């Protein structure tokens, strides 16, 4: 059963931190938030459970592009759109 998910809403890049679930992975999205009182920026991260299409193979540490979609399950409302090749990883191989 192959199903396409329409991407609507936000698109971001993140790093896969766990892929032990079937058809799912956990992605960490690191971002910054402005704190006006102190005129500084703060680093934050968010862990999101994403749907992985059947034709895509992911490993921990991969950088991926993730898009928001309709709710797929109780915890999943994002889908992996593509795997981004890192220049660092290409040099190590």
Backbone as JSON, one array per atom type, in Angstrom:
{
  "sequence": "XXXXXXXXXXXXXXXXXXXXXXXXXXXXXXXXXXXXXXXXXXXXXXXXXXXXXXXXXXXXXXXXXXXXXXXXXXXXXXXXXXXXXXXXXXXXX",
  "N": [[0.86, -1.18, 0.0], [1.03, 1.85, -1.14], [1.24, 5.23, -0.4], [0.75, 8.65, -0.95], [1.59, 11.62, 0.76], [0.3, 14.77, 1.21], [2.14, 17.7, 1.46], [1.81, 20.27, 3.71], [2.06, 23.39, 5.27], [4.8, 23.89, 7.52], [8.27, 23.44, 6.54], [11.31, 21.87, 7.25], [14.78, 21.19, 8.12], [16.43, 18.44, 9.67], [18.09, 16.19, 11.99], [18.35, 12.68, 12.04], [17.71, 10.86, 14.92], [16.81, 8.49, 15.91], [15.81, 5.4, 14.53], [14.35, 3.15, 15.07], [11.73, 2.37, 14.98], [9.01, 0.95, 13.07], [8.48, 2.13, 9.84], [8.76, 4.71, 10.79], [10.57, 7.47, 12.28], [12.65, 9.29, 14.57], [13.28, 12.68, 14.65], [15.55, 15.3, 15.27], [15.14, 18.69, 15.53], [16.96, 21.47, 15.35], [16.92, 24.78, 16.41], [16.9, 28.42, 16.68], [15.87, 30.84, 19.12], [14.75, 34.08, 19.66], [15.39, 36.19, 22.44], [13.97, 38.85, 23.6], [14.25, 40.48, 25.92], [16.88, 40.16, 26.88], [18.28, 40.63, 24.62], [19.39, 38.56, 23.09], [20.06, 35.38, 21.48], [18.71, 32.11, 21.77], [19.59, 28.71, 21.76], [17.58, 26.04, 20.79], [15.94, 22.81, 20.75], [13.82, 20.45, 19.11], [12.16, 17.4, 19.32], [10.77, 15.3, 16.95], [8.41, 12.94, 15.82], [8.44, 11.28, 12.81], [7.02, 10.23, 9.66], [8.37, 7.69, 7.62], [8.76, 7.1, 4.25], [8.21, 3.99, 2.45], [10.1, 3.43, 0.46], [12.45, 4.61, 1.24], [15.57, 4.57, 2.87], [16.85, 5.08, 6.02], [19.41, 6.08, 8.33], [20.74, 6.43, 11.66], [21.82, 9.7, 12.4], [21.65, 10.74, 9.85], [20.91, 13.55, 7.75], [17.86, 15.08, 7.1], [15.1, 16.31, 5.09], [12.11, 17.58, 6.2], [8.56, 17.66, 6.07], [5.48, 19.21, 7.0], [2.36, 17.58, 7.42], [-0.95, 16.14, 7.06], [-2.46, 14.74, 10.07], [-1.05, 11.62, 10.68], [-0.93, 9.63, 12.54], [-1.41, 9.25, 16.11], [0.9, 10.52, 17.11], [2.34, 11.28, 14.87], [2.7, 13.76, 12.47], [4.23, 14.67, 10.48], [6.29, 14.2, 7.57], [9.04, 12.55, 5.99], [10.69, 14.13, 3.41], [12.98, 14.16, 1.77], [16.32, 12.82, 1.71], [19.19, 14.45, 2.76], [22.35, 14.92, 1.43], [25.31, 15.09, 3.22], [28.24, 17.1, 3.13], [30.34, 16.5, 4.83], [29.99, 13.78, 5.44], [30.39, 12.61, 2.94], [33.1, 13.03, 2.56], [34.25, 11.36, 4.44], [33.83, 8.77, 3.56]],
  "CA": [[0.0, 0.0, 0.0], [1.83, 3.05, -1.28], [0.37, 6.38, -0.22], [1.41, 9.94, -0.97], [1.1, 12.56, 1.75], [0.42, 16.15, 0.74], [2.86, 18.53, 2.42], [1.2, 21.57, 3.94], [2.65, 23.97, 6.47], [6.24, 24.13, 7.62], [9.3, 22.52, 6.03], [12.57, 22.14, 7.95], [15.76, 20.12, 8.07], [16.79, 17.94, 10.98], [18.99, 15.03, 12.01], [17.71, 11.47, 12.56], [18.34, 10.4, 16.16], [16.38, 7.12, 16.16], [15.02, 4.82, 13.45], [14.05, 1.81, 15.54], [10.32, 2.08, 14.75], [8.65, 0.57, 11.7], [7.92, 3.22, 9.03], [8.85, 5.97, 11.53], [11.87, 7.84, 12.81], [12.64, 10.48, 15.42], [14.17, 13.69, 14.07], [15.81, 16.46, 16.12], [15.15, 19.95, 14.79], [17.64, 22.49, 16.15], [16.57, 26.13, 15.96], [17.2, 29.47, 17.65], [14.75, 31.69, 19.49], [15.17, 35.39, 20.13], [14.89, 36.6, 23.75], [14.06, 40.31, 23.5], [14.67, 41.13, 27.17], [18.33, 40.11, 26.99], [18.83, 40.89, 23.29], [20.22, 37.41, 22.76], [19.36, 34.25, 20.88], [18.85, 30.89, 22.55], [19.48, 27.49, 20.96], [16.58, 25.08, 21.27], [15.72, 21.7, 19.84], [12.53, 19.79, 19.2], [12.16, 16.03, 18.79], [9.52, 15.06, 16.23], [8.25, 11.63, 15.2], [8.09, 11.5, 11.4], [6.75, 9.05, 8.83], [9.4, 7.41, 6.62], [8.2, 6.32, 3.14], [8.75, 2.63, 2.35], [11.22, 3.35, -0.47], [13.57, 5.39, 1.77], [16.36, 3.94, 3.93], [17.49, 6.08, 6.88], [20.26, 5.63, 9.43], [20.93, 7.46, 12.67], [22.81, 10.69, 12.01], [21.35, 11.3, 8.53], [20.21, 14.82, 7.69], [16.68, 14.91, 6.24], [14.17, 17.43, 4.92], [10.84, 17.12, 6.75], [7.44, 18.55, 5.79], [4.28, 19.0, 7.81], [1.26, 17.01, 6.66], [-2.12, 15.85, 7.9], [-2.1, 13.75, 11.09], [-0.96, 10.24, 10.2], [-1.28, 8.85, 13.72], [-1.5, 10.08, 17.31], [2.11, 11.31, 17.31], [2.99, 11.64, 13.61], [2.04, 14.69, 11.54], [5.29, 15.12, 9.58], [6.78, 13.14, 6.69], [10.37, 12.8, 5.43], [10.57, 14.43, 1.99], [14.2, 13.71, 1.1], [17.54, 12.68, 2.5], [20.16, 15.45, 2.31], [23.73, 14.42, 1.5], [26.23, 16.0, 3.9], [29.6, 17.14, 2.58], [31.21, 15.86, 5.79], [29.85, 12.34, 5.31], [30.97, 12.2, 1.67], [34.54, 13.04, 2.71], [34.67, 10.25, 5.3], [33.68, 7.49, 2.86]],
  "C": [[0.9, 1.24, 0.0], [0.9, 4.26, -1.24], [1.19, 7.65, -0.2], [0.77, 10.84, 0.08], [1.35, 13.97, 1.25], [1.08, 16.99, 1.83], [2.17, 19.88, 2.5], [1.79, 22.11, 5.23], [4.15, 24.04, 6.38], [7.11, 23.03, 7.02], [10.6, 22.87, 6.74], [13.52, 20.98, 7.74], [16.13, 19.71, 9.48], [17.67, 16.71, 10.85], [18.25, 13.86, 12.66], [18.45, 11.02, 13.81], [17.91, 8.99, 16.52], [15.56, 6.64, 14.97], [14.61, 3.4, 13.79], [12.58, 1.41, 15.33], [10.09, 1.66, 13.3], [7.99, 1.75, 11.02], [7.99, 4.58, 9.72], [10.29, 6.22, 11.96], [11.68, 9.05, 13.71], [13.7, 11.43, 14.89], [14.31, 14.83, 15.07], [15.95, 17.68, 15.23], [15.75, 21.01, 15.69], [17.34, 23.86, 15.56], [16.95, 27.14, 17.04], [15.95, 30.29, 17.92], [15.29, 32.97, 20.1], [14.57, 35.65, 21.52], [15.05, 38.11, 23.82], [14.59, 41.0, 24.75], [16.19, 41.22, 27.26], [19.05, 40.37, 25.68], [19.81, 39.8, 22.87], [19.36, 36.38, 22.04], [19.69, 33.01, 21.7], [18.71, 29.69, 21.62], [18.47, 26.56, 21.6], [16.53, 23.92, 20.3], [14.38, 21.05, 20.13], [12.67, 18.4, 18.61], [10.78, 15.75, 18.2], [9.53, 13.64, 15.68], [7.74, 11.85, 13.79], [7.82, 10.17, 10.71], [7.86, 8.91, 7.8], [8.76, 6.6, 5.5], [8.92, 4.98, 2.99], [9.99, 2.56, 1.46], [12.47, 4.09, 0.02], [14.24, 4.64, 2.91], [17.07, 5.04, 4.72], [18.33, 5.4, 7.95], [20.36, 6.76, 10.44], [22.04, 8.4, 12.23], [22.56, 11.3, 10.64], [20.64, 12.64, 8.67], [19.07, 14.68, 6.69], [15.87, 16.2, 6.16], [12.78, 16.9, 5.27], [9.75, 18.14, 6.46], [6.24, 18.2, 6.66], [3.15, 18.52, 6.92], [0.07, 16.79, 7.59], [-1.7, 14.85, 8.97], [-2.15, 12.33, 10.53], [-1.32, 9.28, 11.33], [-1.34, 9.8, 14.91], [-0.3, 11.0, 17.45], [2.75, 11.8, 16.02], [2.14, 12.58, 12.78], [3.08, 15.33, 10.63], [5.76, 13.93, 8.76], [8.15, 13.53, 6.15], [10.2, 12.99, 3.92], [11.79, 13.94, 1.22], [15.34, 13.61, 2.1], [18.58, 13.63, 1.91], [21.56, 14.87, 2.5], [24.61, 15.47, 2.15], [27.59, 15.95, 3.23], [30.58, 16.44, 3.51], [31.18, 14.35, 5.63], [30.48, 11.84, 4.02], [32.48, 12.12, 1.77], [35.05, 11.87, 3.52], [34.66, 8.92, 4.56], [34.83, 7.18, 1.95]]
}
